[in-house]
Amino acid sequence: MSEQDINQQLLSEGNDLQEANLRAIFENTDTAYVLFNVDFVIMSFNYLAQKYSQDQNDQTLFVGNSVRDYFSAERWPIIKNTLEKVSRGETIAYEISNTDAAGVVKWFNVRWLNVKDGDGQNRGFILANKEITAAKNAELEREKITADLIQHDKDLEQFTYIISHNLRAPVANILGLADMMRNHDLVVKAGGNCAVVNINSIGFGGMAYLRKRSGLVLHAHRNGWDILTRHPGLGMDFKVWQQFWRLLGVDQFQINGIGSKYWEPDDSFVRSFEAVTTPLFSPDDCALPVAGSGQWGGQAPETYERTGRTVDLLYLCGGGIVSHPDGPGAGVRAVQQAWQAAVDGIPLADFARGHVELARAIEKFGDGKAA
């Protein structure tokens, strides 16, 4: 045998040994491999790939079969699209779960790889499938523990807030009541006989506390009431709501007015007027209705007519007085003149001919915008 023959034999034996080593690695790895060509024909696979196919899909792998035979008609377009991406150089990897016959959920890491020759031409594909159940369960457990810790932290934070709020609440209430009574005493010291109270701000408890300790007339300012009644699905009607405050001791009740600058329509004002002037137990428990909000003398006639031709009300004018072109004094006289005309049944324009303050008020506020 020549030296060349000996070298050829050694090379052949070396190749066989290398192939045997690769096959040993191929069969004993913890990853399932399936190799198939560009026509999707299976060229090779290892023992683990066969096992997974039989366990998960109840199908046996055969060299020469098409990979397509192992996927459903609905699933194949997705797989084909994945292979097209892989052939362009992308490496596709994702995790999937599978429930075995015993009901145990197992997790797998799936990778699709491209096989190229020395010239960079696509020669086929590799499907690699590795079970990662233990690692995945550990990851899910960590996520659950983290989520539980976050939730417990939130619960503890909420608990701490509630406890601290509950501890502070009595102190805050005491301080609030102290401030309210301090303001009340300033009114008394100054010789006042009536105090305006923002009833929604102090609540039922605050009003009960104030009424028991005050000898002043309590004038209820209902700012914020509109959010309780502007939609039938919210709150309650004023006819009901005002009774609670009257039972707590309110003496006067603001109820907007005719041509109000706020949202409330005139009919609502009239209903509110009727509500506060309707006795709960006796005529003595009626509250004095207070018309206000954008008022000047111009609304006096309609107010007088729609409230039962009564002057038993408080008629508040802010801008309708202080914005009078001839000063607040003239503004007061203009309102008085307007109400005199309303009671006497004289149109304002006619009455204004002999009353300059009313005439000037009509010039200023007649368009309904300036008051």
C-alpha positions as CSV (number, residue, x, y, z in Angstrom):
1,M,0.0,0.0,0.0
2,S,1.4,3.4,-1.0
3,E,1.8,6.3,1.3
4,Q,-1.0,8.1,-0.6
5,D,-3.3,5.2,0.1
6,I,-2.4,5.2,3.7
7,N,-3.1,8.9,4.0
8,Q,-6.4,8.5,2.2
9,Q,-7.4,5.7,4.6
10,L,-6.4,7.8,7.6
11,L,-8.4,10.7,6.3
12,S,-11.4,8.6,5.7
13,E,-11.2,7.1,9.2
14,G,-10.7,10.6,10.6
15,N,-13.9,11.8,8.9
16,D,-15.8,8.8,10.1
17,L,-14.6,9.5,13.6
18,Q,-15.5,13.2,13.4
19,E,-19.0,12.3,12.1
20,A,-19.5,9.8,14.9
21,N,-18.5,12.5,17.5
22,L,-20.9,15.0,16.0
23,R,-23.7,12.4,16.0
24,A,-23.0,11.6,19.6
25,I,-23.2,15.2,20.5
26,F,-26.3,15.6,18.3
27,E,-28.1,12.7,20.1
28,N,-27.1,13.6,23.6
29,T,-27.8,17.4,23.7
30,D,-30.7,18.8,25.8
31,T,-32.1,20.5,22.7
32,A,-34.3,18.8,20.0
33,Y,-33.1,19.5,16.5
34,V,-34.8,19.0,13.1
35,L,-32.8,19.8,9.9
36,F,-34.7,20.3,6.6
37,N,-33.7,21.7,3.2
38,V,-35.1,24.7,1.3
39,D,-37.9,22.5,0.0
40,F,-38.9,21.8,3.6
41,V,-37.9,18.2,3.3
42,I,-36.6,16.6,6.6
43,M,-33.0,15.7,6.3
44,S,-32.1,14.7,9.8
45,F,-33.3,14.9,13.4
46,N,-32.2,13.7,16.8
47,Y,-33.8,11.4,19.4
48,L,-35.2,14.4,21.5
49,A,-36.9,15.8,18.4
50,Q,-38.6,12.5,17.8
51,K,-39.7,12.3,21.4
52,Y,-41.1,15.8,21.5
53,S,-43.0,15.2,18.2
54,Q,-44.6,12.1,19.6
55,D,-45.3,13.5,23.0
56,Q,-46.7,16.9,21.9
57,N,-48.2,16.2,18.4
58,D,-48.6,12.4,18.5
59,Q,-46.7,12.3,15.2
60,T,-43.5,10.4,14.2
61,L,-40.8,12.1,12.3
62,F,-39.4,10.5,9.1
63,V,-36.5,11.6,7.0
64,G,-37.8,12.5,3.6
65,N,-41.2,13.8,4.9
66,S,-42.2,17.4,4.4
67,V,-42.1,19.6,7.5
68,R,-45.4,20.9,6.4
69,D,-47.0,17.6,7.2
70,Y,-46.4,18.2,10.9
71,F,-48.3,21.5,11.1
72,S,-52.0,22.2,10.7
73,A,-53.4,24.1,7.7
74,E,-54.0,27.1,9.9
75,R,-50.6,27.0,11.5
76,W,-48.5,26.5,8.3
77,P,-48.8,30.0,6.8
78,I,-47.4,31.4,10.1
79,I,-44.5,28.9,10.0
80,K,-43.8,29.6,6.3
81,N,-43.7,33.4,7.0
82,T,-41.3,32.6,9.9
83,L,-39.0,30.6,7.5
84,E,-39.0,33.5,5.0
85,K,-37.8,35.8,7.7
86,V,-35.1,33.3,8.7
87,S,-33.9,32.9,5.1
88,R,-33.3,36.7,5.0
89,G,-31.0,36.4,8.0
90,E,-33.3,36.8,10.9
91,T,-33.1,34.6,14.0
92,I,-36.6,33.9,15.3
93,A,-37.0,32.8,18.9
94,Y,-40.0,32.6,21.2
95,E,-41.4,30.6,24.1
96,I,-44.4,28.3,24.0
97,S,-46.2,26.2,26.5
98,N,-47.8,22.7,26.1
99,T,-50.0,20.7,28.4
100,D,-49.1,17.1,28.4
101,A,-51.5,14.1,28.9
102,A,-51.1,14.3,32.7
103,G,-52.2,18.0,32.7
104,V,-48.7,19.3,33.4
105,V,-47.8,22.5,31.6
106,K,-44.3,22.4,30.0
107,W,-42.5,25.4,28.5
108,F,-40.2,25.3,25.5
109,N,-37.8,27.8,23.9
110,V,-38.2,27.5,20.1
111,R,-35.6,28.9,17.6
112,W,-35.6,28.9,13.9
113,L,-32.1,29.1,12.3
114,N,-30.8,29.4,8.7
115,V,-28.1,27.1,7.2
116,K,-25.9,28.7,4.6
117,D,-23.0,27.2,2.5
118,G,-19.6,28.7,2.0
119,D,-20.9,31.0,-0.7
120,G,-23.6,32.4,1.6
121,Q,-26.4,30.5,-0.2
122,N,-29.4,29.2,1.8
123,R,-29.1,25.5,2.1
124,G,-31.8,24.8,4.6
125,F,-33.1,25.4,8.1
126,I,-32.8,24.1,11.7
127,L,-35.7,24.0,14.1
128,A,-34.3,23.9,17.7
129,N,-36.6,23.2,20.6
130,K,-35.4,23.2,24.2
131,E,-37.5,22.5,27.3
132,I,-37.2,25.3,29.8
133,T,-40.0,24.4,32.2
134,A,-37.9,24.6,35.4
135,A,-36.4,27.9,34.4
136,K,-39.8,29.3,33.3
137,N,-41.6,28.2,36.4
138,A,-38.8,29.8,38.5
139,E,-39.2,33.0,36.4
140,L,-43.0,32.9,36.8
141,E,-42.6,32.3,40.6
142,R,-40.2,35.3,40.8
143,E,-42.7,37.5,38.9
144,K,-45.5,36.3,41.2
145,I,-43.4,37.0,44.3
146,T,-42.5,40.4,42.9
147,A,-46.1,41.2,42.1
148,D,-47.2,40.1,45.5
149,L,-44.5,42.2,47.1
150,I,-45.6,45.2,45.1
151,Q,-49.2,44.6,46.0
152,H,-48.3,44.2,49.7
153,D,-46.3,47.4,49.5
154,K,-49.4,49.2,48.1
155,D,-51.6,47.6,50.7
156,L,-49.2,48.7,53.4
157,E,-49.0,52.2,51.9
158,Q,-52.8,52.4,51.8
159,F,-53.1,51.0,55.3
160,T,-50.5,53.6,56.5
161,Y,-52.4,56.3,54.8
162,I,-55.7,55.3,56.3
163,I,-54.3,55.0,59.8
164,S,-52.5,58.3,59.5
165,H,-55.6,59.9,58.0
166,N,-57.8,58.5,60.7
167,L,-55.4,59.7,63.4
168,R,-55.2,63.2,61.8
169,A,-59.0,63.4,61.0
170,P,-60.1,64.2,64.6
171,V,-57.3,66.8,64.9
172,A,-58.2,68.3,61.5
173,N,-61.9,68.4,62.5
174,I,-61.1,70.1,65.8
175,L,-58.9,72.7,64.1
176,G,-61.5,73.3,61.4
177,L,-64.3,73.8,64.0
178,A,-61.9,76.1,65.9
179,D,-61.3,78.2,62.8
180,M,-65.0,78.4,62.1
181,M,-65.9,79.5,65.6
182,R,-63.1,82.0,65.5
183,N,-64.6,83.6,62.4
184,H,-68.0,83.4,64.0
185,D,-66.8,85.2,67.1
186,L,-65.2,88.0,64.9
187,V,-68.7,88.6,63.5
188,V,-70.2,88.8,66.9
189,K,-67.4,91.1,68.2
190,A,-68.0,93.4,65.3
191,G,-71.7,93.7,66.1
192,G,-72.9,91.5,63.3
193,N,-76.2,89.6,63.6
194,C,-75.8,87.2,60.6
195,A,-73.1,84.9,59.4
196,V,-72.7,83.5,55.9
197,V,-71.9,79.8,56.0
198,N,-70.6,77.7,53.1
199,I,-72.7,74.7,54.1
200,N,-71.1,72.2,51.6
201,S,-67.7,73.0,53.1
202,I,-68.6,72.4,56.7
203,G,-71.1,69.5,56.2
204,F,-73.9,68.4,58.4
205,G,-71.7,67.9,61.4
206,G,-70.2,71.4,61.2
207,M,-73.6,73.0,60.8
208,A,-75.0,71.0,63.8
209,Y,-72.0,72.2,65.9
210,L,-72.3,75.8,64.8
211,R,-76.1,76.0,65.4
212,K,-75.8,74.7,68.9
213,R,-73.2,77.4,69.8
214,S,-74.4,80.4,67.7
215,G,-77.0,83.1,68.4
216,L,-76.5,84.6,64.9
217,V,-78.8,84.3,61.9
218,L,-77.2,81.6,59.8
219,H,-77.2,82.4,56.1
220,A,-76.7,79.2,53.9
221,H,-74.4,79.7,50.9
222,R,-74.9,76.6,48.8
223,N,-71.9,76.8,46.5
224,G,-71.1,73.4,45.1
225,W,-74.7,72.3,45.3
226,D,-75.0,72.2,41.5
227,I,-72.8,69.1,41.2
228,L,-75.3,67.2,43.3
229,T,-78.4,67.9,41.2
230,R,-77.5,68.9,37.6
231,H,-78.1,65.3,36.3
232,P,-80.9,63.0,37.4
233,G,-78.4,60.2,37.9
234,L,-76.6,62.2,40.6
235,G,-77.4,63.5,44.0
236,M,-80.9,64.7,44.8
237,D,-83.4,67.4,44.1
238,F,-83.0,70.6,46.0
239,K,-86.6,70.2,47.4
240,V,-85.3,67.3,49.4
241,W,-81.7,68.5,50.0
242,Q,-82.7,71.8,51.6
243,Q,-84.8,70.1,54.3
244,F,-81.8,68.6,55.9
245,W,-80.1,72.0,56.3
246,R,-83.3,73.6,57.6
247,L,-83.6,70.8,60.2
248,L,-80.1,71.6,61.3
249,G,-80.9,75.2,61.8
250,V,-80.3,77.2,58.6
251,D,-82.2,80.6,58.8
252,Q,-81.7,82.0,55.3
253,F,-81.1,80.0,52.0
254,Q,-79.4,81.3,48.9
255,I,-81.3,80.0,45.8
256,N,-79.9,82.0,42.8
257,G,-82.5,84.2,41.1
258,I,-84.3,85.2,37.9
259,G,-81.9,85.6,35.0
260,S,-79.0,84.1,37.1
261,K,-75.5,84.4,35.8
262,Y,-74.9,80.8,36.5
263,W,-76.4,77.6,35.0
264,E,-79.7,77.4,36.9
265,P,-82.9,78.1,34.8
266,D,-85.6,80.4,36.2
267,D,-88.0,77.6,36.7
268,S,-85.5,75.9,39.1
269,F,-85.2,79.1,41.1
270,V,-89.0,79.3,41.4
271,R,-89.2,75.7,42.6
272,S,-86.4,76.3,45.1
273,F,-88.3,79.4,46.4
274,E,-91.4,77.3,47.0
275,A,-89.4,74.6,48.7
276,V,-87.7,76.8,51.4
277,T,-91.0,78.7,52.1
278,T,-92.9,75.5,52.6
279,P,-93.2,74.6,56.3
280,L,-91.8,71.4,57.6
281,F,-93.8,71.4,60.8
282,S,-95.0,75.0,61.2
283,P,-94.7,78.3,59.3
284,D,-92.0,79.4,61.8
285,D,-89.6,76.9,60.4
286,C,-89.5,78.3,56.9
287,A,-86.1,79.7,55.7
288,L,-85.9,83.2,54.3
289,P,-85.3,82.8,50.6
290,V,-82.3,84.7,49.3
291,A,-82.3,85.7,45.6
292,G,-78.9,86.4,44.2
293,S,-76.4,85.8,41.3
294,G,-76.3,88.6,38.7
295,Q,-79.2,90.5,40.2
296,W,-80.0,94.1,39.7
297,G,-83.3,96.0,39.8
298,G,-84.3,94.7,36.3
299,Q,-85.3,91.3,37.6
300,A,-87.5,92.7,40.4
301,P,-90.8,92.6,38.4
302,E,-90.5,89.0,37.3
303,T,-89.2,87.9,40.7
304,Y,-92.2,89.6,42.4
305,E,-94.7,88.0,40.0
306,R,-93.2,84.4,40.0
307,T,-92.8,84.2,43.8
308,G,-96.4,84.9,44.7
309,R,-96.2,88.7,44.7
310,T,-94.3,88.7,48.0
311,V,-91.5,90.9,49.4
312,D,-90.7,88.5,52.1
313,L,-87.3,87.6,50.7
314,L,-83.7,88.9,50.7
315,Y,-82.6,90.3,47.4
316,L,-78.9,90.3,47.0
317,C,-77.2,92.5,44.4
318,G,-73.4,92.7,44.1
319,G,-72.3,94.2,40.8
320,G,-75.9,95.5,40.4
321,I,-75.2,97.9,43.2
322,V,-71.4,98.6,43.3
323,S,-71.2,98.8,39.5
324,H,-73.9,101.5,39.2
325,P,-72.4,104.3,37.1
326,D,-73.2,106.8,39.9
327,G,-71.8,104.7,42.8
328,P,-73.1,102.2,45.3
329,G,-75.5,104.6,46.9
330,A,-77.3,105.2,43.7
331,G,-77.2,101.4,43.1
332,V,-79.1,100.8,46.3
333,R,-81.7,103.4,45.4
334,A,-82.1,102.0,41.9
335,V,-82.9,98.5,43.3
336,Q,-85.4,100.0,45.8
337,Q,-87.0,101.9,43.0
338,A,-87.3,98.8,40.8
339,W,-89.0,96.9,43.6
340,Q,-91.3,99.8,44.3
341,A,-92.3,99.8,40.6
342,A,-92.8,96.0,40.7
343,V,-95.1,96.2,43.8
344,D,-97.1,99.1,42.3
345,G,-97.4,97.3,39.0
346,I,-95.7,100.1,37.0
347,P,-93.4,99.1,34.1
348,L,-89.7,99.9,34.9
349,A,-89.3,102.1,31.9
350,D,-92.2,104.3,33.0
351,F,-91.1,104.4,36.6
352,A,-87.6,105.3,35.5
353,R,-88.7,108.6,33.9
354,G,-89.1,110.1,37.4
355,H,-86.2,108.2,39.0
356,V,-82.8,108.9,37.7
357,E,-81.0,106.1,39.6
358,L,-83.2,103.5,38.0
359,A,-82.9,105.1,34.6
360,R,-79.1,105.0,34.9
361,A,-79.2,101.3,36.1
362,I,-81.3,100.4,33.0
363,E,-78.8,102.0,30.8
364,K,-75.9,100.1,32.5
365,F,-77.5,96.7,33.1
366,G,-80.3,96.6,30.7
367,D,-78.5,94.2,28.3
368,G,-78.2,91.7,31.2
369,K,-74.4,91.5,31.0
370,A,-72.9,94.1,33.3
371,A,-74.4,93.0,36.7
